Amino acid sequence: MRAADLMPAAVARLRDAGIEGAPRDARLLMAHALDIPADRLTLALHDPLPEGAAARFEQAIAARLRRQPVSQILGWRDFFGRRFRVTPDVLDPRPETETLVAAALEEPFARVLDLGTGTGAILLTLLAETDATGLGVDLSPAALDVARDNARLLGLSDRARFAESDWYAAVPGQFDLIVSNPPYIAAAEMEALAPEVRDWEPHLALTPGGDGLDAYRAITAGVRAHLAPNGRLALEIGATQGAAVAALVRGAGAARVRVLPDLDGRDRVVLGQWP
């Protein structure tokens, strides 16, 4: 049996389940079952399947039919040109979050704080792109384990520290840059999320409940005590939250506030700078 013999039926099953991008997902999962890079799959489609590959592929397709995200099945997600370990304990790094990273890199910084670090993707990318040091905090010990592992895999353990903290509660000192992709989905919006998000990603990282703004209230309330002079705050936001979050940042004393769009033109990042 060859991989090419299994692919058409797998794609049909995914399509019948209403999964968008079924051919792409099937290719990624077959490459995973064969333990080869996805860009090598075409060369391997007509080779005899190694022992156990068909069973691994079926297991992966079954997981996808349960709407488990592909990144969780694979165990990784590429973000800003680097690969990050992903588990059900952390939010899957999204392409739109690269807008936050790019904005944070617009100006130099030596020390960075990442509030609600999850996989560590934001913090570790910022450290990999600079010579800075940083601290990532999260309420979830399991998420912190993933972040520490990603730091080790990227060779950044010497410049990245992680700590369990409820926002600033266990954060010492001041930073040139504070970044966060906090939970911002309103409670009323949760039911309408795709099942891959609603049923598989940690709700702690998705919603603070209520109107979705509580995390921004907590972050802006404590920001001045933890920013060095001329420090900056960069926040990812939901597409309809630009005005509300910008108002919170201004209310916390920022002298310069901007709302930036992502590549789809939706409000995605609020930036503030303090004198």
PyMOL commands that set and color helices and strands:
alter all, ss='L'
color gray80, all
select helices_A, chain A and resi 3-16+22-34+38-44+53-65+70-74+97-104+121-128+141-153+187-192+195-198+203-205+214-226+242-251
alter helices_A, ss='H'
color red, helices_A
select strands_A, chain A and resi 76-79+82-85+111-115+133-138+160-164+175-180+227-236+256-261+267-273
alter strands_A, ss='S'
color yellow, strands_A
deselect
rebuild
show_as cartoon
